[in-house]
Amino acid sequence: MKILVLQHEKVEHPGIFRDFLQEDGHTYDAIELDEGEALPAIDGYDALWVMGGPMDVWQEEAHPWLKEEKAFIKDAVEGRGLPYLGLCLGHQLLAEALGGEVAPSKTPEIGVMDVQLTEVGASGVLFDGLPEVFKALQWHSAEITKMPAGASCLATSPACAVQAMKWGPRAYSAQFHVEIERDTVENWAKIPEYAEALKTALGDNGVDVMRAAAEAEMKAFNDMAERLYMNWLQCAART
């Protein structure tokens, strides 16, 4: 499988998924949109992954490429039926590209927090093998407030109704992060927007608090990522 990966910050890449892809012989091309790299032709790619980033979906004036990216996602998912995986910003972009709505969170989620599967999520393929309630790393101040027509909510939390979403047979996304590695918190904390959110939510020593919380769950996070990855491949193979 050859995957196109859209990135919005160099250190916010597919993380541990890179190891799984390499082990299985899959390849990917990463396009750094925030650095001005152009969107390629989607022909020749078997799937589209869209990662997180510090910008918001509505900041098209500051980041003009967002408008083109949304149209690109819509064409790939709705027009061509390509398998899709979106994380954090990639989750929100999928919703907006397909006619949903995204807005600032009433309660931003910063930290390691519980996520609960919905009935649809618990009985579906993507989260097969995961517990109904699990811990996940959250680092977001915006959320989906209205899912696009035809979408299903797969997971939720008290502060964020749509933690995971499915659209059509092969498009999946999650607000939380499953891709994290041991250096993820350290790297992301250097991004000004993330550092500010961390300080506001967790105090001056927010980096240490987040790092410790992530480290305590790292094995569980990585095991969950591997299971989700394998489940996503099954979903991608569907027609």
JOBELSUL-V783009 format. One record per pair of residues at least 6 apart in sequence whose ideal C-beta (glycine too) atoms are under 7 Angstrom apart, sorted by sequence separation. I is the first residue (numbers start at 1). J is the second residue. D is the distance in whole Angstrom. If there is no record, write none. Layout:
# JOBELSUL-V783009
I;J;D
I;J;D
This chain:
# JOBELSUL-V783009
7;13;6
31;37;5
60;66;5
76;82;5
96;102;5
121;127;5
147;153;7
156;162;7
157;163;5
166;172;5
188;194;5
189;195;6
21;28;6
59;66;7
60;67;5
77;84;5
86;93;6
95;102;6
156;163;5
199;206;5
202;209;5
31;39;6
55;63;5
76;84;7
86;94;5
155;163;4
165;173;5
198;206;4
202;210;6
5;14;6
31;40;7
57;66;7
153;162;5
155;164;4
164;173;7
189;198;6
198;207;6
84;94;7
92;102;5
117;127;6
122;132;6
154;164;4
164;174;4
154;165;6
163;174;7
153;165;6
154;166;6
163;175;5
198;210;6
152;165;7
162;175;7
163;176;6
151;165;5
152;166;5
117;132;5
147;162;6
151;166;7
160;175;6
116;132;6
151;167;5
13;30;7
77;94;7
116;133;5
143;160;5
150;167;6
144;162;4
147;165;6
189;207;5
34;53;7
114;133;6
115;134;6
143;162;7
148;167;6
73;93;6
78;98;6
73;94;6
77;98;7
114;135;6
115;136;5
10;32;6
113;135;7
185;207;7
3;26;7
5;28;5
7;30;5
50;73;7
70;93;6
74;97;4
112;135;5
113;136;7
5;29;7
7;31;7
69;93;7
73;97;4
74;98;6
1;26;5
2;27;5
3;28;4
4;29;6
5;30;5
6;31;5
7;32;5
8;33;6
9;34;6
112;137;6
113;138;5
185;210;5
186;211;7
5;31;7
7;33;7
8;34;5
70;96;6
185;211;5
6;33;6
70;97;4
111;138;6
127;154;6
48;76;5
110;138;6
126;154;6
39;68;6
109;138;4
110;139;6
185;214;5
124;154;6
109;140;6
33;65;5
108;140;7
120;152;5
143;175;7
39;72;5
108;141;4
120;153;7
121;154;3
42;76;5
48;82;5
120;154;6
121;155;5
180;214;6
14;49;7
47;82;6
52;87;5
57;92;5
105;140;7
118;153;5
140;175;6
4;40;7
33;69;6
47;83;4
48;84;5
49;85;5
50;86;5
51;87;6
52;88;3
53;89;4
57;93;6
105;141;5
118;154;6
182;218;6
14;51;7
47;84;7
52;89;5
104;141;6
105;142;6
117;154;7
118;155;6
4;42;7
13;51;6
42;80;7
52;90;6
104;142;6
105;143;5
117;155;5
118;156;6
138;176;5
139;177;7
12;51;5
51;90;6
57;96;5
103;142;7
116;155;6
137;176;6
12;52;5
50;90;3
102;142;6
115;155;5
116;156;6
136;176;4
137;177;5
4;45;4
12;53;6
102;143;7
116;157;7
136;177;7
180;221;6
2;44;7
3;45;7
102;144;6
103;145;5
115;157;5
124;166;7
136;178;7
2;45;6
3;46;7
8;51;7
50;93;6
102;145;7
114;157;7
121;164;6
137;180;6
178;221;7
2;46;5
3;47;5
4;48;5
5;49;5
6;50;5
7;51;5
8;52;7
9;53;5
100;144;6
101;145;5
113;157;6
1;46;5
6;51;7
8;53;3
9;54;6
57;102;5
101;146;4
1;47;6
3;49;6
5;51;7
100;146;5
126;172;5
178;224;6
179;225;6
8;55;6
100;147;5
178;225;5
100;148;4
115;163;5
95;144;5
99;148;4
139;188;7
92;142;6
98;148;4
99;149;6
109;159;5
178;228;6
100;151;7
109;160;6
88;140;6
92;144;6
95;147;6
107;159;4
95;148;6
105;160;7
139;194;6
141;197;6
139;197;7
172;232;6
115;176;6
6;69;7
172;235;6
170;235;6
170;236;6
170;238;6
98;167;6
169;238;5
95;165;7
94;167;7
91;165;7
94;171;6
137;214;6
94;173;5
8;89;6
91;173;4
135;217;5
90;173;6
91;174;6
91;175;5
137;221;7
135;220;7
56;142;5
84;170;7
81;168;7
83;170;4
84;171;4
85;172;6
86;173;4
87;174;6
88;175;6
110;197;6
84;172;7
85;173;7
110;198;6
81;170;7
88;177;6
108;197;6
77;167;7
87;177;6
111;201;7
134;224;7
77;168;7
110;201;4
111;202;7
87;179;6
110;202;6
108;201;6
77;171;5
130;224;6
130;227;6
129;227;5
111;210;6
112;213;4
111;213;6
112;214;6
126;228;7
128;231;5
112;217;6
126;231;5
125;231;6
126;232;6
125;234;6
126;235;6
125;235;5
54;191;5
54;193;4
54;194;6
85;232;6
83;235;7
83;236;4
17;179;5
16;179;6
15;179;3
14;179;6
15;180;6
16;181;5
15;181;5
15;184;6
11;187;4
12;188;7
11;188;6
9;191;6
47;236;6
16;222;6
20;226;6
17;225;7
16;225;5
20;229;5
17;229;6
